[in-house]
Amino acid sequence: MNCMNTYIKTDKDKIKKEDHLNVVYTINCHDCNYSYVGQTKRKLKARLKEHNRFKKTY
């Protein structure tokens, strides 16, 4: 066994889906059969908040 393996961390910390950057996402409408496909370079969480604000004013 290689001694370096005991010092190197091989497990990566999991990133929550809403914290991912540069993603393509789909939002399905619960009232009809339409869906919205979007792309963002920012955190997904921030973009989904904007969609929710728009939905409340619409």
C-alpha positions as a Markdown table, in Angstrom:
| # | Residue | x | y | z |
|---|---|---|---|---|
| 1 | Met | 0.0 | 0.0 | 0.0 |
| 2 | Asn | 1.2 | 3.4 | -0.9 |
| 3 | Cys | 1.9 | 5.6 | 2.2 |
| 4 | Met | 0.8 | 8.7 | 0.3 |
| 5 | Asn | -2.8 | 7.4 | 0.1 |
| 6 | Thr | -3.1 | 7.9 | 3.8 |
| 7 | Tyr | -2.4 | 11.6 | 3.4 |
| 8 | Ile | -4.4 | 12.4 | 0.3 |
| 9 | Lys | -8.1 | 13.0 | 0.7 |
| 10 | Thr | -9.9 | 11.3 | -2.1 |
| 11 | Asp | -13.5 | 12.1 | -1.0 |
| 12 | Lys | -14.9 | 15.3 | -2.4 |
| 13 | Asp | -17.4 | 17.4 | -0.5 |
| 14 | Lys | -20.8 | 17.2 | -2.1 |
| 15 | Ile | -22.2 | 20.4 | -3.6 |
| 16 | Lys | -25.9 | 21.0 | -3.2 |
| 17 | Lys | -27.8 | 21.2 | -6.5 |
| 18 | Glu | -28.9 | 24.8 | -5.8 |
| 19 | Asp | -25.3 | 25.9 | -5.3 |
| 20 | His | -24.1 | 24.7 | -8.7 |
| 21 | Leu | -22.9 | 27.3 | -11.3 |
| 22 | Asn | -23.2 | 27.2 | -15.1 |
| 23 | Val | -26.3 | 24.9 | -15.3 |
| 24 | Val | -29.2 | 24.3 | -17.7 |
| 25 | Tyr | -32.4 | 23.8 | -15.7 |
| 26 | Thr | -36.1 | 23.0 | -16.4 |
| 27 | Ile | -39.1 | 24.3 | -14.5 |
| 28 | Asn | -42.3 | 22.4 | -15.0 |
| 29 | Cys | -45.6 | 24.3 | -14.6 |
| 30 | His | -48.0 | 22.7 | -12.1 |
| 31 | Asp | -51.1 | 24.4 | -13.7 |
| 32 | Cys | -50.5 | 23.3 | -17.3 |
| 33 | Asn | -48.3 | 21.0 | -19.4 |
| 34 | Tyr | -45.7 | 23.7 | -20.2 |
| 35 | Ser | -42.1 | 23.7 | -19.0 |
| 36 | Tyr | -39.4 | 26.4 | -19.1 |
| 37 | Val | -35.8 | 25.6 | -20.0 |
| 38 | Gly | -33.2 | 28.1 | -18.9 |
| 39 | Gln | -29.5 | 28.5 | -18.5 |
| 40 | Thr | -27.5 | 30.5 | -15.9 |
| 41 | Lys | -23.9 | 31.1 | -15.1 |
| 42 | Arg | -24.9 | 32.1 | -11.6 |
| 43 | Lys | -25.9 | 29.9 | -8.7 |
| 44 | Leu | -29.0 | 28.0 | -9.5 |
| 45 | Lys | -30.5 | 29.0 | -6.1 |
| 46 | Ala | -30.4 | 32.7 | -7.1 |
| 47 | Arg | -32.0 | 32.2 | -10.5 |
| 48 | Leu | -34.8 | 30.1 | -9.0 |
| 49 | Lys | -35.6 | 32.8 | -6.5 |
| 50 | Glu | -36.0 | 35.3 | -9.4 |
| 51 | His | -38.4 | 32.9 | -11.1 |
| 52 | Asn | -40.4 | 32.6 | -7.9 |
| 53 | Arg | -40.6 | 36.4 | -7.5 |
| 54 | Phe | -41.8 | 36.7 | -11.1 |
| 55 | Lys | -44.4 | 34.0 | -10.6 |
| 56 | Lys | -45.8 | 35.9 | -7.6 |
| 57 | Thr | -46.2 | 39.1 | -9.6 |
| 58 | Tyr | -47.7 | 37.4 | -12.7 |
